[in-house]
Amino acid sequence: MIDYSTFTEEALQARLKDLIQDHADLDLSIQALSLAPLPDLIVIGRLKRKKLALKDEIVRIEEFLTPDIIA
């Protein structure tokens, strides 16, 4: 797992922006492949796993950037 404390906030924000864009791009690709007359379910499955991995990293970065404040 990546230690986000070694990155600047700007670097993490840039990474987060890239991940969100990649996640959206994968979503569009999955939708397009699903509409094919004979969709390649193996490729779609791989893209869905990549999309899930991106979402997991997005959540980790968001949680690191906005830690819970205990009052």
N, C-alpha and C positions, 0 to 999 in steps of 0.2 A: 504494500500500500504506500502511496505517495505521502511524504511529510510536507504538507502545505505550508508549514511555518517557515520553510526556507525560501518561499517566494514572496515577492512584494504584492501588495494588494492590487496594484495595477496589472501585474502579470496574471494574477488569478482572475481578475475581471476580464482580461483579454481571452484567457483560456476558456472561461465560462461562456463568453460570447461565441467563440468558435464551436464549443461543444453543443450549444443550443442550436446553432445553424446546422451543424452536422446531423443532429437529431432530427431536425425538421426535414432535411434533405433525404435522410433514410426513410422517413415516414412517407414522403412523396414517391420515392422509388418503390417501396413496398406496395403502395396503392396502385401504382402503374403496372407493376408485375402481376398483381392480383387480378387485374382486368384483362390480361392476355387470354386468348382462347384456351391455351394449355399452359397454365402458370407453372413455373418451376418451383415446386414446393421446397426443395432443398435450398435453393438460393434465397427464397423468401424467409425460410427458417433461420439461415445464417444472418441475414440482414436484421431480422427481429432480435436475435441475440446481441448483435452489435449495438442496436438501438437501445436495448436494455442496459448494456454495459455503459453506454454514454449517459443514460439517465442516472445510473448509480453514481457516476463521477460528478455529474451536475449537482446532485443532491449533496454529495460530500463537500464539494466546494462551497455551495450555498450555506451549508451548516457551518463551515469553517469561517466564512465571511460574516455570518450573523449568528454568533454563539448565543445560547440562551443566557439571559441575565437572571440570576437568582436573587430575589429581593428578600 
